[in-house]
């Protein structure tokens, strides 16, 4: 009997899936799940096929009669499908709850039907490295195929097919969510009326890759990673994943935000202890970020998702010309960056805008003045909210939505 | 019998030191060493005393008759005393060899007597956590006292006393070396004719502390750290220290430099491998940086030195007014920063300059245009070299040096 981690959402047993209704829809206590049987594999960019696979998702609001009010929200590296209301797993508000929900000013779910799915490779119900490998009956671990942002989007497209939606009114996402938005617009040109890539980039820079590699090495250096087979050992690489999260977390905040929030303030003490205790608030904060992350995230998912981001390079996929990715697009774009985001700085957004301009796309671009760093896209920044609301409203009018 | 690591430079046996000549001078194959006996302890800022202790150092050039041509060079976090010529330990050029040496254009050792000592807490011969604790006869490990930049400078002052030098013509250093320069100027006002703090700050910011804390947690998470007692176990926390170095190394380079140097180039392959191999050059480079660092540096020294840097806050030591640190100074200062240094950005240098201006100090400030990031201070940048040469020449003239 394999000792499954809490992240292991068992896929169906091999041999059983083909007898079932395709696209089996299941409601779990925390999410909706769509299961694609072995007969409907997902073709991956690495050349392998994934089957069976499942996508966990949430919806908010009601799909209108002509299915024209659907907004797909794409989550970031460590996000999940619980974009609004209360996250039933953590008990905390959904990660974009201030922006999206019933009566919310930016995306009101009384008007729009919002869909958010856990990404392929994730650990919140969608098939990932903690899922059972039908070939062995044990969790994939690092036998899980290395996936790409494009694979994630293709899996989402299968969900959207399942929901019977031809064209999404909008695809919205920040950070890695924004990369998915770009892939959606490039791969499914007729299926995206409006696209909002936020605080993102069309490729991972050397520095982006470098930070991710530090995180992966931290995880893999932890003996409890067990070459990726920790599920069966009843352990998790806590220390390694915690260090990875700490390093990454620094990149999500601006230097100014860290200074303002913590400065050199001491934590619960008046004097330095002349020790390696967490004397400084910023140390205590980072340690807390690291340790709580381990409780909610699967270490192998972290490896696979960071790898997908590092592999992301839309220009390289289109003859080294980013504009080629968007050739012939009719989608209207709103590209948003934040002044103090040093993870995906404004120049990365400008590169996207230039590519869209080169194909005469309908594009607006706004750089939001914020000193909060990359994570500003998750915060209630009024200029940011106004920008998104304005763009969505105008697009809705154009689309003829009531 | 304790299994000493290669970093353990045994201090003298307890009880033997007091019989010897004070300040015993020893020449090892790789360095000069001055040993301060148990009767001459170093008072530390944590309240403890360190005794005996030793300082390993190198000199270049000849001290003139009136001892007025001595330049103390202070090294950075992972530097050493081998500032010029060939480092006899690594076989590589000294770390500032392009700037300092016989016939070198910036600091010519035919004219100046250059001294560089391994910092207290280091692992290149000066007393540090790998040294023998006289109380136990085994390496200190984490029983070594937590030291400060001020302690490092006080230890250096003992070396300068030993060399019979009243006033240093100049104290020069970059990064943590610059912090030592500032402490020298503040603590020994009459002993520093000219001071060059380069690519540095008068305090560690929240982001600086955060990156160091990630590195320390990576080391301490490695089971082979053995609570700091790895010397006796015949192991070293390779993986943890390597991850720490990788994370730190990213902060030493600008995003532009990483992009130009590596971009998204693949390492020895034409295609992505869809694996966790080091597909990208930047990954391979970082892994190499990590693994070679472990061969030359002691993990506990890394913990102690990063802690000293985090504790560094000159304003806090002077009633929260940085200018107070320099009250009454007669030293002439040259403060240098680099445009793309995001570890110690120009605003930190400006804070130093403002404080010096507030006490009407003789100060020049130059921000060097460079896209190479923090490590630019180690590189042959002509504007930087011209600045230092010009300042040193003018100061030498003022000092009446031939």
Interface residues (C-beta under 8 A of the other chain):
Chain A: X45 X46 X47 X142 X145 X146 X203 X204 X205 X206 X207 X209 X210 X211 X213 X214 X216 X217 X218 X220 X221 X222 X223 X239 X240 X242 X243 X246 X247 X250 X255 X258 X259 X261 X262 X263 X264 X272 X274 X275 X276 X278 X280 X282 X283 X286 X287 X290 X303 X307 X310 X311 X313 X316 X342 X345
Chain B: X45 X46 X47 X142 X145 X146 X203 X204 X205 X206 X207 X209 X210 X211 X213 X214 X216 X217 X218 X220 X221 X222 X223 X239 X240 X242 X243 X246 X247 X250 X255 X258 X259 X261 X262 X263 X264 X272 X274 X275 X276 X278 X280 X282 X283 X286 X287 X290 X303 X307 X310 X311 X313 X316 X342 X345
